[in-house]
Amino acid sequence: SEAIDQMIVGSAARRHRKLCDQISRSSSSVAANLAEGFGRFHPRENAGFVRIAKASLTETQNHLLRGDSRGCWRADDFTRAWRVSVRTMKAIVPYLRYLESCKGDP
């Protein structure tokens, strides 16, 4: 989320206020929902928040691609943000599968 905010400030994206607002909100939602889910302790409750985080990450990726096609991001910023988003997705998916595999809440 901080990287996205820095990316917005130092780019041509400022001309696209709606896109900047959307990507800022969706990217900050990823960490917020992962944290809230973790705080719930019970796997099933946690999984619900992880699903929301995954959806927010997918939305963020969509905004990254839209901004890239509009020339909003510097190439190195886009590449870095895209790689982080892919690594994050690769971590979220197995974590969600684990939570969904838990038989019952303790």
C-alpha positions as a Markdown table, in Angstrom:
| # | Residue | x | y | z |
|---|---|---|---|---|
| 1 | Ser | 0.0 | 0.0 | 0.0 |
| 2 | Glu | 2.8 | 2.4 | 0.8 |
| 3 | Ala | 4.6 | 1.5 | -2.4 |
| 4 | Ile | 1.4 | 2.2 | -4.3 |
| 5 | Asp | 0.9 | 5.6 | -2.6 |
| 6 | Gln | 4.5 | 6.5 | -3.4 |
| 7 | Met | 4.0 | 5.3 | -7.0 |
| 8 | Ile | 0.9 | 7.6 | -7.4 |
| 9 | Val | 2.7 | 10.7 | -6.0 |
| 10 | Gly | 5.6 | 10.4 | -8.4 |
| 11 | Ser | 3.8 | 9.6 | -11.6 |
| 12 | Ala | 1.5 | 10.8 | -14.3 |
| 13 | Ala | -1.3 | 9.0 | -12.6 |
| 14 | Arg | -2.2 | 12.2 | -10.7 |
| 15 | Arg | -4.2 | 13.2 | -13.8 |
| 16 | His | -6.4 | 10.2 | -13.2 |
| 17 | Arg | -7.8 | 10.9 | -9.8 |
| 18 | Lys | -10.4 | 8.2 | -9.8 |
| 19 | Leu | -7.8 | 5.5 | -10.7 |
| 20 | Cys | -5.5 | 6.8 | -8.0 |
| 21 | Asp | -8.3 | 6.7 | -5.4 |
| 22 | Gln | -9.4 | 3.2 | -6.5 |
| 23 | Ile | -5.9 | 1.7 | -6.4 |
| 24 | Ser | -5.1 | 3.3 | -3.1 |
| 25 | Arg | -8.2 | 1.9 | -1.5 |
| 26 | Ser | -7.9 | -1.6 | -2.9 |
| 27 | Ser | -4.2 | -1.9 | -2.1 |
| 28 | Ser | -4.7 | -0.8 | 1.5 |
| 29 | Ser | -7.6 | -3.2 | 1.8 |
| 30 | Val | -5.3 | -6.2 | 1.2 |
| 31 | Ala | -3.2 | -5.7 | 4.4 |
| 32 | Ala | -6.2 | -4.5 | 6.5 |
| 33 | Asn | -8.3 | -7.6 | 5.8 |
| 34 | Leu | -5.4 | -10.0 | 6.3 |
| 35 | Ala | -4.7 | -8.3 | 9.7 |
| 36 | Glu | -8.3 | -8.4 | 10.7 |
| 37 | Gly | -8.8 | -12.0 | 9.7 |
| 38 | Phe | -5.7 | -13.0 | 11.6 |
| 39 | Gly | -7.1 | -11.2 | 14.6 |
| 40 | Arg | -10.2 | -13.3 | 14.5 |
| 41 | Phe | -8.3 | -16.5 | 15.4 |
| 42 | His | -10.9 | -19.0 | 14.1 |
| 43 | Pro | -9.9 | -20.4 | 10.7 |
| 44 | Arg | -13.4 | -20.0 | 9.1 |
| 45 | Glu | -13.7 | -16.4 | 10.2 |
| 46 | Asn | -10.1 | -15.7 | 9.1 |
| 47 | Ala | -10.8 | -17.3 | 5.7 |
| 48 | Gly | -13.6 | -14.9 | 5.0 |
| 49 | Phe | -11.3 | -11.9 | 5.5 |
| 50 | Val | -8.5 | -13.6 | 3.4 |
| 51 | Arg | -11.0 | -14.0 | 0.6 |
| 52 | Ile | -11.8 | -10.3 | 0.7 |
| 53 | Ala | -8.0 | -9.5 | 0.8 |
| 54 | Lys | -7.5 | -11.8 | -2.3 |
| 55 | Ala | -10.3 | -10.0 | -4.1 |
| 56 | Ser | -8.8 | -6.6 | -3.2 |
| 57 | Leu | -5.4 | -7.8 | -4.5 |
| 58 | Thr | -7.1 | -8.8 | -7.8 |
| 59 | Glu | -8.7 | -5.4 | -8.0 |
| 60 | Thr | -5.3 | -3.8 | -7.3 |
| 61 | Gln | -3.7 | -5.8 | -10.1 |
| 62 | Asn | -6.5 | -4.7 | -12.5 |
| 63 | His | -5.9 | -1.0 | -11.6 |
| 64 | Leu | -2.1 | -1.5 | -12.1 |
| 65 | Leu | -2.8 | -2.9 | -15.6 |
| 66 | Arg | -5.3 | -0.1 | -16.4 |
| 67 | Gly | -2.8 | 2.6 | -15.2 |
| 68 | Asp | 0.0 | 0.9 | -17.2 |
| 69 | Ser | -2.1 | 1.0 | -20.4 |
| 70 | Arg | -2.8 | 4.7 | -19.8 |
| 71 | Gly | 0.9 | 5.5 | -19.3 |
| 72 | Cys | 0.4 | 6.4 | -15.6 |
| 73 | Trp | 3.3 | 4.5 | -14.1 |
| 74 | Arg | 7.0 | 4.6 | -14.6 |
| 75 | Ala | 8.0 | 1.3 | -16.0 |
| 76 | Asp | 10.2 | 0.3 | -13.1 |
| 77 | Asp | 7.5 | 1.3 | -10.6 |
| 78 | Phe | 4.9 | -0.8 | -12.4 |
| 79 | Thr | 7.3 | -3.8 | -12.6 |
| 80 | Arg | 8.1 | -3.6 | -8.9 |
| 81 | Ala | 4.4 | -3.3 | -7.9 |
| 82 | Trp | 3.4 | -6.1 | -10.3 |
| 83 | Arg | 6.0 | -8.5 | -8.9 |
| 84 | Val | 5.0 | -7.7 | -5.3 |
| 85 | Ser | 1.3 | -8.3 | -6.2 |
| 86 | Val | 2.1 | -11.7 | -7.8 |
| 87 | Arg | 4.3 | -12.8 | -4.8 |
| 88 | Thr | 1.5 | -11.7 | -2.4 |
| 89 | Met | -1.1 | -13.7 | -4.4 |
| 90 | Lys | 1.2 | -16.7 | -4.3 |
| 91 | Ala | 1.2 | -16.4 | -0.5 |
| 92 | Ile | -2.5 | -15.7 | 0.0 |
| 93 | Val | -3.8 | -18.6 | -2.1 |
| 94 | Pro | -2.1 | -21.4 | -0.1 |
| 95 | Tyr | -2.9 | -19.7 | 3.1 |
| 96 | Leu | -6.6 | -19.5 | 2.2 |
| 97 | Arg | -6.5 | -23.2 | 1.1 |
| 98 | Tyr | -5.1 | -24.1 | 4.5 |
| 99 | Leu | -7.7 | -22.1 | 6.4 |
| 100 | Glu | -10.5 | -23.7 | 4.3 |
| 101 | Ser | -9.1 | -27.2 | 5.1 |
| 102 | Cys | -9.4 | -26.7 | 8.8 |
| 103 | Lys | -12.2 | -29.1 | 10.0 |
| 104 | Gly | -13.5 | -27.1 | 12.9 |
| 105 | Asp | -12.9 | -24.0 | 14.9 |
| 106 | Pro | -11.0 | -24.7 | 18.2 |
